[in-house]
């Protein structure tokens, strides 16, 4: 199998990279031999080394020849090509179609046009509306050209089929976690945790909205509550939020992230636009960390809204967070429901089963 990625995945910096790494681990366990071509052509450093330790041949900046040359030498031996990201797929798909008879799948991560359209509506930005239309045209062209388009939820695959009934599209289990926590008691803190990469526009908007409109309502009832913001590449406007009641930690390593989860009482994902399955929400489910989010935050997560509070209203979000800060019984009930759901739907075995059906 050839996987065509934008760059070597950095799973500690984005949910999309965590998805790619989950998929690779599942595929390796299923017996696939994997080569990865990186569109960006930079050396992935330790991230390349981590993939190579999993048995992946990584063609980053160290590979001196072109993509077409690699396909000329190896295309006939390929069984499958997985392509990620719309612009990468648009640019390299013609060479793949010329260079190999292998089956081709497109892994959309999310519906880019839909996410940008929601952002355009939120910002009343006509230029973003044009960008959304351009992405829709690009994505439709890709869906028609590949053998199957794969999304992280059946909800998004169904939207593809609504727009292009003649194509093949399906949803798969989006993450392959191997550890599921079932806390025995809630922590004795009032920390409220947000985790998300700031290279992704919905996350910056979410943090600003929560800090301005929701956190003050929570602090009126819980004056010791702290908002802890974790994520790579926080811009100056996010760093400027740091103060007596808000910590902006930026990018931290896995050990520090575990400590941040252990010190938190509640996670939040106050997303007002976006698309696809949200890695931050799934991660909270696996950790048994009660999370409060919006309808955008539970897109594609079937059944989660039965036990995870979801609202786009600041007062309702503040009420849900306040309840989890104050009531141990409510906290434990939600924590256990999240862990059980995650174990069923977001395990390595679940991803292997769903990927097997696609392949």
C-alpha positions, -999 to +999 in steps of 0.1 A: +000+000+000+010+036-008-002+063+016+000+098+001+001+124+029+007+161+031+036+157+055+049+132+080+021+130+106+029+147+139+003+130+162+011+153+191+001+184+171-032+175+153-062+152+153-057+145+116-022+132+123-035+110+151-061+095+127-034+087+101-012+071+128-042+051+141-049+039+106-013+029+100-012+009+132-044-009+123-031-016+087+002-030+100-016-054+123-037-065+093-005-074+075-002-045+050+032-034+038+031+004+037+051+031+020+043+068+027+049+096+002+049+131+017+038+160-005+056+186+015+090+170+009+105+179+043+123+155+066+100+144+094+128+139+120+117+118+150+082+115+135+097+097+104+117+075+128+085+066+148+068+055+115+099+035+104+098+018+138+063+006+129+077-008+096+066+020+073+090+031+044+089+069+046+097+088+014+103+123+028+130+147+018+156+119+020+141+104-012+159+122-041+137+113-070+102+124-081+068+109-073+064+099-109+097+081-109+088+062-077+055+051-093+073+041-125+095+017-105+069+005-080+034+012-093+028-023-108+034-038-074+009-018-055-025-032-044-039+000-029-032+038-028-047+058+001-047+096-005-054+122+022-063+159+020-081+175-010-053+197-024-027+169-021-051+145-038-060+170-065-024+176-074-011+140-073-041+119-083-034+123-121+001+107-116-014+079-095-040+071-121-012+070-148+013+052-126-005+022-110-034-001-116-040-002-078-073+006-062-075+041-049-092+054-018-095+091-007-096+097+030-113+131+035-107+135+073-137+159+071-158+176+045-137+206+039-163+226+020-188+221+047-164+233+075-154+264+055-191+272+047-199+271+084-170+294+092-180+317+064-215+320+078-201+326+113-178+354+101-201+367+073-171+364+050-180+363+012-144+353+003-147+322+025-180+314+008-161+314-025-134+292-009-161+268+002-175+266-033-140+259-047-135+231-022-168+216-030-159+215-067-125+200-059-139+173-035-167+163-060-141+158-087-120+136-063-150+115-053-158+108-089-122+098-098-113+074-070-127+039-062-140+048-028-141+079-005-136+073+032-148+095+060-146+093+098-184+089+101-212+075+081-229+109+085-203+125+063-202+096+039-240+099+035-236+136+026-211+126-001-237+102-015-264+128-014-243+151-035-229+124-058-252+093-057-231+074-083-199+073-063-187+049-035-184+064+000-183+049+035-176+058+070-151+040+092-142+039+129-120+070+132-095+062+159-077+031+172-072+036+209-057+008+230-063+022+265-096+032+281-097+047+315-125+042+340-117+066+369-129+055+403-136+090+416-135+126+403-104+147+409-106+174+436-099+203+412-119+229+393-098+228+362-116+230+328-095+216+300-094+225+263-072+205+239-068+215+202-043+225+176-044+262+167-035+255+131-072+246+128-094+278+128-124+264+147-102+259+178-092+296+182-128+307+178-139+281+204-114+293+230-122+329+226-160+322+228-156+301+259-133+326+277-155+356+269-191+342+273-190+310+292-162+310+317-175+341+335-209+324+341-191+293+355-168+314+377-198+332+392-207+299+408-172+283+410-148+312+417-118+288+418-124+274+383-095+276+359-096+273+321-065+254+309-058+256+272-035+231+255-026+230+218+002+235+193+009+269+177-012+292+198-012+326+181-007+359+200-044+365+205-047+331+223-016+336+244-029+370+254-058+353+272-034+339+298-041+355+332-053+348+368-080+323+357-067+311+323-036+291+316-023+288+280+001+259+279+007+257+242+021+225+228+032+200+255+045+164+254+024+133+260+035+131+297+025+167+303-008+162+285-015+132+308-008+154+338-032+181+324-060+155+320-053+142+355-055+177+370-087+185+351-123+180+363-141+187+330-131+189+293-148+213+269-150+215+231-170+247+225-168+245+187-191+268+167-181+255+133-163+226+119-168+192+102-159+156+108-153+136+140-135+157+166-104+140+180-105+160+212-140+147+219-130+111+213-099+114+234-119+127+263-143+098+259-114+073+261-101+089+292-134+089+310-130+127+313-165+142+313-168+166+284-192+194+275-195+204+239-218+217+211-237+200+184-207+206+161-185+187+186-205+155+184-208+154+146-205+118+134-204+104+170-236+083+170-253+081+203-229+103+222-254+131+228-273+107+250-248+112+278-226+141+268-241+176+273-243+194+240-255+230+236-247+261+216-261+284+243-235+299+267-258+297+297-266+260+290-230+251+285-220+269+317-248+251+336-235+217+323-199+224+333-210+238+367-230+206+374-200+184+366-177+206+388-201+203+417-218+169+415-196+138+420-225+114+411-232+131+378-195+132+370-191+094+376-222+085+356-210+105+326-174+092+330-184+056+329-208+060+300-180+077+280-155+050+287-179+022+277-189+039+245-152+046+235-142+010+242-170-002+219-165+022+190-129+036+190-107+007+197-079-008+175-102-038+168-131-015+157-108+003+132-094-029+118-129-043+112-141-011+095-109-007+074-111-043+064-146-037+049-133-007+029-103-026+015 
